[in-house]
Amino acid sequence: MESKRRMTVRSETLIAVRDVRASSRWYQQLLGFDSLPEHSHRDFYDRMLCDGQLVLQLHAWNEHDHPNLINADAAPLGHGVVLWFEVDDFDAVVEQARALRAEIILEPHFNPAPRHREMWLRDPDGYVVAVASPDGESSS
């Protein structure tokens, strides 16, 4: 029987934002991300990196005529989408969220199914962001 090669897949989520620089700063402050070095398209596009790996892309609304990145007011922003980040220092991210005065939708709590702690908040554009400790990290 022939073995089928398994494809490698990585998510490279891209969201449309009203102010790329402001969103970039917010994600850097909340989660400690790095971004691309200063470049000529910084007002339109940035990449959020963690340990050199792409985690999230930010793209300005209505730039470059990309499908689905036009007319920010055409549909509910991110309805049904949660940007989910697992972090190794949950308490530090909770402190950063409070320092940023982020809108917290669901306060830090224990989720019994994955046995981790999580918190849900909104980013500056209204996207829902969930931050969680590693699965199995907590028993209560």
Number of C-alpha atoms within 10 A of each C-alpha: 3 4 5 6 6 6 5 5 6 7 8 13 12 15 17 23 26 17 18 22 16 14 18 24 15 19 18 16 16 21 21 16 21 20 19 12 9 8 9 8 10 18 16 19 22 23 22 22 17 14 9 10 12 17 18 20 19 23 24 21 21 17 13 11 9 10 7 11 17 15 9 15 7 8 8 10 16 14 10 8 10 14 17 13 15 16 15 12 12 20 14 13 20 21 12 17 22 13 11 12 9 16 16 18 13 12 12 17 13 17 17 13 8 15 16 20 23 22 21 20 21 18 19 16 15 14 20 21 18 18 21 27 22 18 14 13 13 14 11 10
